[in-house]
């Protein structure tokens, strides 16, 4: 379980602390693409702080949202590189009205099921781990108020957009995420049948664990007129250990306001952990 938690942290590092499209772009002149008067635009670039605020507030006002991410990784060297980010899926959903959350992480490159799920409701967390043909359950009490659920949603909604990293020499908080790229507006896109403003970049200015050095990179970000970010796509390639690593991470935000349903395995988890 600890190993999976490490993998989750690495995925969040990939999609949160070293991802996205950043501040920059043309100041003045005409603005390329839709929604030219949106307050989250900065010329042909993005005002990341404003965008992060509008995105998070949209998720909170809707009563919840789902974060769904995939990481696809390859390595052409010998043996197992270190550090490494395994190919995986990560999903987290929050339902503020009913005080429920659901998390799932699945390692997708092993060929056998390797999945951990966590469902929180009514003061308890139920956990299901599936490795190969083996299934294990866990159960623990949790103290999580309505405010705690909202804070957890806010934190998760920032993944890939604007993640605080700590203080720099001046004592000011520094941020990673969309600020690591130099975006340019690239016209109109479409997500779920709705128009988006699309931004692209092939200029990455950030530190990564995998690959150790970035030789080529690209990112695409979609933004609804409201300032909600439905999708971020990123990829990096470069030398790593004794070979070359490629990493592609997609981040999607879905299901604003949807109810988190109890998973089918929840009752079995309660029975297996009773007593």
N, C-alpha and C positions, 0 to 999 in steps of 0.2 A: 504493500500500500504506500509506503514511503517513497519507493521508486517511482510509482505513478504520480505522486504529488510533485516529485522533482521534474518529471516530464511535463506536468501541467505548468509548472513555473517556467520551464523552457519554452513552451508554446506561447504563454502569455508574454514572455520576453520577446519572442519573435514577432508577435502580432501587436504588441503594445509598446515596448520600449525601443523598438527598432523598425517601425513600420510607418507607412503612410505618405501623405503629401503635405508639404509645409507652407509656411509663410513665404511670400515672395511674389513675383509677378510684376506686371507693368503697373505703374502708378500714373493715372491720368490717361487721356485718350479714350478711344472707344473700348468697350468691354466685349470680349468674345463670348458667344454662347447665351443660353437662356438666363433669366432672372438677373438682369444686369444691376438692378437696384437692391438686391438682397444684402442685408447688413453683414452677412458672413463672407461676402466677397471683398477682396482687396485688389482692385484692378482686375487683372486676369489671373490672380492668385487667390489665396484663401486667408481670411482672418481666422486662424485656428482657435484662438481663445473664444471668440464669438460663436464659431461653429460648434465647438465642444459644448458650450452652454446651451445652445438651442437644441442640439441633439439629445443631451441628457434630459433637459426639461420636457422634451416631447415624450420621451419614454416614461418619465415619472407621471406626467399628466395623463397619459393613457392607462396608467395603472400597472405597467409592466412591459417587458419585451423579452425576446430571445436572442442571445448571441450564439451564432453558429460559425465555427471556424474549421478550416482544414489546413493541414501542413503536409506537403508532398516533398520528400527529400531524396536525393541520390548522392552516392559517393563512389568514385571509381578507383580509390586506393586500396591497399591491402589491409585486411583485418577490420576491426571496429574502431572508428575514429573517436577521439575524445577531445573536447566535449562533443556531444551530438544531440540532434533533435530528431527523434523518430517520426516517421509519417504517422499522422493521427488526426482524429476528429475531436473537437471539443464543443460542447453545447451547454448553455446555462440559461434557465428561464426563471423569471420572477413574476409573481402574481400578488400585487400589493393588497388588493381587496380581500383575498382569502388567506393571506399570510402563508403562501406556499412558495417553495423554490425547488428546482430540479437541476441536477448537474450530471452530465455524462461525459466521460472521456474514453475513447477507444483507440488503441494502437492498431494501425491498419496495415502495417508492413510485415507482420509475423506469419500470416497465413492461418493462424488459429485465433479464436476469439480471445481478446484481452481487453476487458471492459470494466470500468468502475462507474457506478451510478450512486447518487446521493439525493434523497428526497426528504425535504424538511416541511413539517406541518404540525400544528398543535403541540409545540414544545418538545418534539422529538425528531431525530434524524435517523432515517433508515438507509442502510448502505448495502449494496449488492456488488460483489466482485465475481467476475466470471473469467477464468483463465483456462483455455482449452475446454475440457469437459467438466471442470470442477467449478462449483458455485458456492460461495460463502456469503453469509449475511452478517450484518452488524447493526447495532441499535444504541443510541445514546441520547440523553436528555440535552436539550439546547435551550438557552434563554435568549430569545430574539424578539424584540419589540417591533411595533410597526415602523418606528424610526430606524431600527437596525436593518429591516428589510429594505427600506428606501435607500439607506446608505450603501448597502450591498449592491443594489441595482445601479445606483449612481456610479460606483466604482467600476462595475462590469461594463457599463455603457461607455466608459472612457477608453476601453481597450482599443488600441489601434488608432486613436484619435489624438489624445493629449494626456500623457501619463507622467505624473510628477516623479522625478528621479533623485531629488535631494537638493542640497544647497551648493552653489558655486562659491568662488572665493569672495564674492561680494555679500554673501549671506542670502542671496535671492534664490528662490526655488527654480530649478531647471526642469525642462520638460522634454520628453522624447515622444515619438509617435509621428504625427503628420509633419512636424517641424524638421524631420530628417531628409526631406526631399525638396526639390525646387520645381513646383508645379506650373503647368500652363493649362489654361482653359482649352478644351478640345471639343467644343460644340455640345450638342445635346445627346443624351443617352436615354435609356429606358430600363426601368426595373419594375417588375410586377405590373406592367401596363401603364406605368406612370412616368412622365418625363423627368429626366434628371439633368443637372449640369455635370458634365464630365471633365475631370482634370487628369492630366497625365504627366509623368516625369521619368526621365532616365538618368537623373542626377541624384545620387544618394550620398549624404554626408552624415554618417553615424558610425557607431561601433557595433560590431556583431561578434557573437561567439561562433556562429556557424553561418557562412564560412568565415574563417579567420580574417581573410582579406577579401574585399569586394572588388571584382574587376568589371562586372556588368550588373546592372540592376534596372528594374522598371516598376512603375506603380500606376494604377488607375483608381480614381476615387469618384464615386457617384454621390450627388447631393440633391435631395428633394428641395423644392422651393422653400419649404418651411424651415430648412436647416437640419433636417434629419438625414443621417448618412446610412443608406441601406447596404452599401457594399464598398469594400476596399480590397484591391488585389495587388500583391507585391511579389517580386521574385528577385533573388540574388544568386550570383555565381562567382566562384573564386577559389583560390588555393586553400586547402584545409588538410592538416596533418601532411601526409605524403601524397595526396591526390587532389582532386577537384570536387567540390561540393556544390550542389544546386539546391535551393530552397524556394518553394513557392507557397505562399500563405494567402488564403482568402478569408476575409472576415465579412459576415453578413449579419445584419440586424433585422429581425423578423417579428411578426405576431404582436405588434403593439396592442396592449389591452386584452390579449387572449388569456383565458383561464388555464392555469397549470393543472392538468388532470392527474389523479393519483395513478402511478404506474401499476401495471398488472401484477407485479411481483411484491407489492407493498404488504399485502395481507400475509403472504407466505413468509416474508421477512419478520413480521410481528410474531407469527407462530414459532418460527425457528429460534427466535431470540427471547422468547417468553421465559420468565423465571430467573 
